[in-house]
Amino acid sequence: MKKIFRIARLELSIMFYSPVAWLVLVIFIAQTGIIFADLLYSQETNQQLGRPLSVLSKVLFAGEHGILAKIQENLYLYIPLLTMGLFSRETSSGSIKLLQSSPVTVPQMVLGKFLSIAIYGLLLSLVLLSFVLVGNHAIENLDIPFVLGGILGIYLLICTYASIGLFMSSLTSYQVVSAISTLAVLAFLSFIGNIGQSHDFVRDITYWLSISGRTDNLVNGLISSKDIVYFLMVMGMFLILTVLKLQDERKSKKRSLRIARYVLAILIPVTIGYVSSLPSINGYYDTTRFKDRTLTEYSQKIIDRLKAPLKITSYVNIVHYSASKGAPKNRIKDLNHFEKYRRFKPDLEMEYITYYDTLVRYNDTTTTLLEKAKKAASAHKFDFDDLLTPEEIKQKIDLIPENNRLVRFIQYKDKTTPLRMFDDIWAYPNESEITAALKRIIDKPSYIGFVQGRNERSIHKMEDGGYEIIINGTNTRGSLINQGFQPIDILLEENKKIPDSLDALVLADPKQVYTVDEEKILLDYVDQGGNLLIAAEPGTNDNLDGILSKLGISFQHGTLLQESEDYSLDLIQGVFTPEAQNHGFKFYSEAIVSFPTAMGIQIADSSDFRATPIMTTNEEVAWNRTGPFDLETQRIFFDPQVDKRAAMPLAVTLERKVGKKNQKIMVVGDADFLSNAEMARNNLNTVNSSFAMRIFRWLNDGKYPVNTSRPRAIDTVIKVSRSEIVALKVGYALVLPLIVGAIGAGLLMIRKRK
C-alpha cells in the first residue's frame, strides 16, 4: 500500500505542477457557484413575490435543474482533461519503461495513478460540500443527508470516469487522443442503453452497461446496491483492463490467452453487476427526510398482505397514441415506474401483450386498421409478427370497456383488476392509484350506488350534466373507479331493497317523483342506517320532499345568485365553514366549489340527525331570488328592498347513531357541482374534484381513496437576503477562483524558477 500512496502522491504533485488541474478546479468552482447562486436567487425572488416554494433541498441540488444534476451533465468534460496524461505522458517520454523495470508492480502502478484522480475527485467533492454549509445557512431545515447522498453519487461518477480515462490513456502515447477516446467511450456507454430494446435479456444487459442517468437515483435521494455495485464493477473492469494491457507490454503471452483474459475481465464484472441488479437481492436506502423515494407505510402494509405471487399484464394497442408508453424502447422506463413496489414484492411479474384493434371512436375498416398497425409497428419498433390480431385479443380479453388503449390488469390468485394510464401530464398511475388497485383486489372495492329510473344524472354519459368524468372516467386519475370505488346503477323496483353491500347511495337530481313503493325502498334504506348523498336542482327539488322531510331538511324556494363581474350571476362560489375540516373537508383558506343554479338548505330542529353546514354562500355577495327570471334577457341586480344577503347553507352533513353504525348523509343544494362541465371548468380555480372525492371518502368511512399522503416539506423558507445571495455569487464566481488561481500560478512560477 505504501507504494500505491507514493505513486498517488507523485502523480498529484505532477498534476498540480501543471496548469490543467488548477484550471479545472477554478472553472469547477466558478461554474458550480454561479449555478447555485442563480438557483437560490430565483427562489428568493419567488419568495418575495409570495409564491409558495417547493422542497428547496431538491430544487437547489437535485431534480432537472439542481446543481448536482447540472454537474452530472457536464462532468464528462472535466475528467478526460485530468486523465489524458496519466499513462500517455509516460509512454511518450519513455519513462514507462523505467516504471515497468522498477520493483513496482503493474497493479500498484495502476492503483496509484487511479488513487491520485480519486483524491482530486475528493477535492471537487469538497467544493460541492461547501454548498451544503452555504445551503444550511441559507435554507431553513436543509435536508443534509439527502444532499450528501447526491454528492456521493457525483463522486462515484468521477471515479468511474477516471477509471475509463486511465485505461484510454494506457492505449496511446498522445494525450489529446487519450482525451478524445475517453469521450468516445463515455458516449458509447451512454448510448448502449438504446441497443437491443426489443429483446428482454439483451435489453437488461445493455441497460445495466449504460452509464446514462446512473447517478439520478443517488442525486434524487435513493441509494441502491445495484447502482453502487455498477460503479464499483465498471471501475474494477477498466482498472483490470489497464493492468492487463500493461502486463502484456511487459511480458508476451499467447494471443488466445490474452483474448481470454480480456473477455473474462469484461464478463465477470458484467455478470456480477447484472446479478446484483435483480430485485430479489437489491438493497435500498432512502436519503430523503420523509422517505419520498419509498412507499408509504400504508402501501407497505398492503404489500405485506400479498402472500401469493403478483402479476401485472400490460395490454398495448399499437394503433393508439398510448402505445409509445408500452413500446420496447420505453420498456425499462415503464418498468421503473413500478420499482417502488418491486422493492417490497420482488416476485412481481410484468408481462406485455401487444395487439392491434379498432379504436372505439374511429371505427376503422379492416384494411385501414391493418395499414395503421404496420406503420405503428415500424414506428415503435414492434415485431409485427408478434402482435395479436383483433380476433385473437378478443378471445383473450374484452378491452372495449377500456377503449382499446394501453391498460394493465393486476392479477392476484384468481382475481384481477384494471390499472389504467391517464390523460394528464403524468400519464402513469401514482402510488395512490396502484395501492388502491391492490387493496380492492385483496379486500373489495367501495360500492357506491347511483339511483336510476327517474332521469337522474347518468354516470355513463359525457354530456355537460352527466357524471361520467368524476365517477366513471376510465382515463381520469381522480375518478372514483380509479381510486378504489365501484359505482353501480341502482334501479328501484317493487318489493326490492337497496343492496347491503353498498357503502353509500346517491340520489342526483331526479326529474320525476318517486312512486310510493320506490320512496319506501329509499326510506327503508335510511331507517336501516344507510349512507346517502342527495343533490337536487331548483325546479325539481320537490321530487325529493318525501325523503328530505324524514331527514329534517328542506330546500329554500328560489335560486341563489352571486354578484360577479366575470361570471354568470347564478354561478355560486361556495366557501367552506370552519366546521368543515372536522368532517375531513380541510382545504386551503380561499378554496371554493362552483355551484351553478344552486339553492339554499333549511335545517329543522325536530330531526334526530346532527346537522352541520360545511359549505355556505359568501354573505357579502350572495342572495336568494324567488320568482321567475331569465338571466339571458333580463338585467338582474341585488335589490335591498326585496333581497337579503346571507351565508346560506349549500352543503349539509347529517349524522346519527343507528345501532352500532354511525350513519352519514350529505345534502347539497345543487346537482351540477359533480357534472362533467364543472370537472372540465378552466375559467375558475375550484376544488370540485377534490371535494367530490372527500365526500365519498367521508361516506365510506375513509376506506377509499387510500391515504398515501406524506408530511409537508419543511425546507421551504430562504433565510438570506438578495444582497447576501449576490455576495455569494461574487465570492464563488470571482473571489474564490482568483484565490485558487493565484495559488496555482504561484506554485507554477516557483517550480519554473527551480
Buried (B, 14 or more C-beta within 10 A) or exposed (E): EEBBBEBBBEBBEBBBBBEBBBBBBBBBBBBBBBBBBBBBBBBBEBBEEEEEBBBBBBBBBBBEEBBBBBBBEEBBEBBBBBBBBBBBBBBBEEEBEEBBEEEBBBBBBBBBBBBBBBBBBEBBBEBBBBBBEBBBEBBEBBBBBBBBBBBBBBBBBBBBBBBBBBBBBBBBBBBEBBBBBBBEBBEEBBEBBEBBBBEEEEBBBBBBBBBBEBBBBBBBBBBBBBBBBBBBBBBBBBBBBBBBBBBBBEEEEEEEEBEEBBEEBBEBBBEBBBEBBEBEEBEBBBBBBBBBBBBBEBBBEBBEEBEEEBBBBBBBBBBBEBBBBBBBEBBBEBBEBBBBBBBBBEEBEBEBBBBBBBBBEEEBEEEEBBEBBBEBBEEBEBEBEEBBBBEEBBEEBEBEEBBBBBBBBBBBEEEBBBBBBBBEEEBBBEBBBBBBBBBBBBEBBBBBBBBBBBEBBBBEEEEEBBBBBBBBBBBBBBBBBBBBBBBBEBEBEEEEEBEEEBBBBBBBBBEEBBEEEBBBBBBEBBEBBBBBBBBBBBEBBEBBBBBBEBBBBBBBBBBBBBBBEEBEBBBBBBBBBEEBEEBEBEBEEEBBBBBBBBBBBBBEEEBEBEBBBBBBBBEEBBBBBEEEBEEEEEEEEBEEEEBEBEBBBBBBBBBBEEEEEEBBBBBBBBBBBBBBBBBEBEEBEBBBBBBBBBBBBBBBBEBBBBEBEEEEBBBBEBEBEBEBBEBBBEBBBEEBBEEBBEEBEEBBEEEEEE
